[in-house]
Structures are given as structure tokens and as C-alpha cells.
Amino acid sequence: MSPGIRTRPTFVQNAGDLLRLAGPLMLGQLAVVGMTVTDIYMAGQVSAETLAALQLGGSIWAMINLLVIGIMIGNSPIIGNFWGAGETHKVRFQFQQAMWLALPMGAAVCGALLLGVALLGQLDISEEVYRIARGYLLPYLITGFMFPAFFAFRSTFEGVGDIRPVMIFNCLAFVLNGILDYIFVFGKLGLPAMGGIGAAWATTLVMTFLLLAMAAYGRYAKNMKRLKLYQQFSLPSMAAIAEILRLGIPIALMIAAEIGFFAIIPMMIAHLGANVLGAHAITNNLDSLAYMIPLGVGQALTIKVSHAQGRKDPVAARQICLTGFKLVFLLAMILGFLKITLRHDFATLFSPDSEVQVIAASLFFFSAALGCFDSMQMASSGALRGFKDARIPLAIQIFAFWIVAFPIAYSLALTDFWGEPMGVYGFWTGLVIAALLASTMMLYRWNLVSKREIYKLRGAL
């Protein structure tokens, strides 16, 4: 073969390359969500009221932290472009700007949590559920202030393709959270039993560990030393921060458009009782675990595409995306099969209440269908982030989830417009419809954007 001719990787090569990156990302994400699932599991052993309270409080925290994650994810493709182009000095500058952005974001998170506590007081819930949910959210004022800084580190490490700290530290955090949950929730080692509120204090200690560990890695890891992340610390640059926000805010709102749908369901069904809330909590949190797998592939696609774009190789970017889409759909089919097959086992594991078990087992059918469509939506949106395309995907997400699906879900669940109200099943039907529509439109958008980048490069040549 002529020396000037490059061969493109095969599907197997691309799949292996993508899985080597996505695998640790998946594991790290599973560990993070596993902490919430551990909280829910511990709460389920205390009482149905505690389980319902943590579902309500957890939904508010999930909405807030996912907005933070979305904004800080905007830092990752920018870092990836600089890294792919070999501009390491710009990587350092970009990291420092992300850290500056983390300060006002931490304060904003605290304000949003206090607003969430006030919102809980307006819901039609029992005094006991409100007391536990309020007590659960208050320690998150500390956790929430640290959270944006943690993600400034994480988005930087992921942007340069170093996913080891994400995997290792998150897995350690998962183990630490489980131990602390057990001690604080049930009152071990001479401490008083704090119930569901103890789970929140465990999370605060775990977040402190994570932030310190990431900061130490950025300073002492061999591969990070050459970046000198803490040296020549630049003053805030409004242009650089605005670039993060330009990408991050649409990404955050896009995530919020979907996760907000999940988060609002407990508020809408709170009047149906603790058993319905508890069943939704079980299905939702196990679904969140499964969600981390396509999310990991989507994050890997963001990294790989941004690196390819930095090298000005959009053909390679498109090829790795096609590989990722095939992989994520196969994984979704396997997960859907497991959800349906093991639905009764999952329900029994998380609650001893027979009514909660029956409702949760039924919801796993909806969860299986949702996962098949949502996986493609996650992979294609991750690919689009690598191309720095965020505004149109945001419009797609809002249209699919809120303009089309939410009115259908609400009318199915809580009105007699279509017949007998379906309750929580109506909301899950709406989720499936939204994911189907969003995935179809997102794939179409990706096809246009990836081809446009190829034509643009060929025109420049």
C-alpha cells in the first residue's frame, strides 16, 4: 500500500476502541447512580414513608445536579478539541476557567435546593414524609456547593481521554457510600439511627472525598503533571466562560427536558399514596442504573468525536458514531430482556410490601421499552455534543418530551379523557412515546451534521 494512503479502522477495531473508553465511563457512572440506589434500598428497609420521602427529595436533587452536569459537560468537547489539536497550554487555561465558573454555580445550587425544600411544603404529602424529605435535602447544601468543582475536574479529565480517575474514584465512592449509609441510616458504631436523613450525610462525606481525590489526581498523576493545571492560574475570562455556557446551557436544558419529566412524576402522583411512589422509586432508580450504559457510550462518543474534529477528520468521527449506535442498541436489547425476566426479583429486593412489588413489577415492562429508544437518543446526542451541536438537540428534546409527550402522559394518567385514569402507568407511557420521537429526530439531526462536517472539510481542501 502506498505510504500516503490511510486505512480506516474496521468495525471491530472501532468497537474495541470505543468500549475501552466507554467501559470505565459506564462503570464510573453506574457507581454514582448506585449510590442513589443504595440510598433507596436502605430507605425501603426502614418504611414506605422513608422510601417515598427519599424519592421526592432525590428527584429534586437529581434535577439540580443534572443541570450542573449538563453545563459542565460543555467544557469536555472544548478540552477535547484542544487536546486533539495538541494545544496543551489551552487545556490548562480551559480547566482554570471551568473552576472559576464552578464558584457561582455552587452558590446557585444552594439556592435551588432551598427552593426545592419550600416546594416540598406545598405538596399533598404527610407530615412524616415532608419531615424526612426536608431533612434529606438540607445536607445537600454542602454537597451541592462542591459538586460543580468536582465536575470541572471530571470534564477536563474526560476531555483529554483520561477516564481512570472517574472510574476508580467513583467506584471507591460507591463502596464508601454503602458503608456510611449502613452506619448512619441504621445507627451503627454507637451513632443514633438517622433513617433516610443519614443517607444524605453519607453523600456529603462521599462528595468531599471525591473532590479531594480529583484535586490530588490533577496535581500528582504522571500524565497530568505536564499539563500543569494549577500553574499560571489565569484570571476569569468572560469569553472562555461564555463558550462553556454556550455549549453547556443547551446540554443542561436538554438533559433537564428528559430528566425533568422523570423528576416531576413523583410530584404529580404524590396524592396516589406511598405505595405508588415507592414502586415508581424502585423502577426509576433501577432504570437510572441501566441508563448509565448508553450514557457511557454517549460520553465516549463525545470524546472520540471531539478528538477527531480537533484532528480535522470528520470521516473518522462519523464512522465511530455508526459503531457506537450499533453497540448501544444491542446493549439496550439485552438490558430490556433482563428487566422483564427479573422484574419480580428486583421488586422484592427493594421492598417487602406486596402492593409496592406488584406495581413495580408492572412498570418494568415500560422501562424495558423506554430503554430501547432512549439508548439511541443518548448515543446520538452524545455524538452531536462532540460536533459542538447543542441547540437543535435541545429543541428536539423539548418538543418530544414536553410539547408532544407530556400532554398525552398527563391526560392518560390523571384525567378520563382517554377513559379510566391510568395513574403512574400513564406517565410511563408518555416517557416511551417521548423517547421514540426524540431518538428518531436526534438520529436524523446527527446524519445531517456529520455529513455537513465532511462536506465542509472537502470544500476547504
C-alpha positions, 0 to 999 in steps of 0.5 A: 500500500502506498505510504500516503494512503490511510486505512480506516479502522474496521468495525471491530477495531472501532468497537474495541476502541470505543468500549475501552473508553466507554467501559470505565465511563459506564462503570464510573457512572453506574457507581454514582447512580448506585449510590442513589440506589443504595440510598433507596434500598436502605430507605425501603428497609426502614418504611414506605414513608422513608422510601417515598420521602427519599424519592421526592427529595432525590428527584429534586436533587437529581434535577439540580445536579443534572443541570450542573452536569449538563453545563459542565459537560460543555467544557469536555468537547472544548478540552477535547478539541484542544487536546486533539489539536495538541494545544496543551497550554489551552487545556490548562487555561480551559480547566482554570476557567471551568473552576472559576465558573464552578464558584457561582454555580455552587452558590446557585445550587444552594439556592435551588435546593432551598427552593426545592425544600419550600416546594416540598411544603406545598405538596399533598404529602404527610407530615412524616414524609415532608419531615424526612424529605426536608431533612434529606435535602438540607445536607445537600447544601454542602454537597451541592456547593462542591459538586460543580468543582468536582465536575470541572475536574471530571470534564477536563479529565474526560476531555483529554481521554483520561477516564481512570480517575472517574472510574476508580474514584467513583467506584471507591465512592460507591463502596464508601457510600454503602458503608456510611449509609449502613452506619448512619441510616441504621445507627451503627458504631454507637451513632443514633439511627438517622433513617433516610436523613443519614443517607444524605450525610453519607453523600456529603462525606462521599462528595468531599472525598471525591473532590479531594481525590480529583484535586490530588489526581490533577496535581500528582498523576504522571500524565497530568503533571505536564499539563500543569493545571494549577500553574499560571492560574489565569484570571476569569475570562468572560469569553472562555466562560461564555463558550462553556455556557454556550455549549453547556446551557443547551446540554443542561436544558436538554438533559433537564427536558428528559430528566425533568419529566422523570423528576416531576412524576413523583410530584404529580402522583404524590396524592396516589399514596406511598405505595405508588411512589415507592414502586415508581422509586424502585423502577426509576432508580433501577432504570437510572442504573441501566441508563448509565450504559448508553450514557457511557457510550454517549460520553465516549462518543463525545470524546472520540468525536471531539478528538477527531474534529480537533484532528480535522477528520470528520470521516473518522468521527462519523464512522465511530458514531455508526459503531457506537449506535450499533453497540448501544442498541444491542446493549439496550436489547439485552438490558430490556430482556433482563428487566422483564425476566427479573422484574419480580426479583428486583421488586422484592429486593427493594421492598417487602410490601406486596402492593409496592412489588406488584406495581413495580413489577408492572412498570418494568415492562415500560422501562424495558421499552423506554430503554430501547429508544432512549439508548439511541437518543443518548448515543446520538446526542452524545455524538452531536455534543462532540460536533459542538451541536447543542441547540437543535438537540435541545429543541428536539428534546423539548418538543418530544418530551414536553410539547408532544409527550407530556400532554398525552402522559398527563391526560392518560394518567390523571384525567378520563379523557382517554377513559379510566385514569391510568395513574403512574402507568400513564406517565410511563407511557408518555416517557416511551412515546417521548423517547421514540420521537426524540431518538428518531429526530436526534438520529436524523439531526446527527446524519445531517451534521456529520455529513455537513462536517465532511462536506465542509472539510472537502470544500476547504481542501 
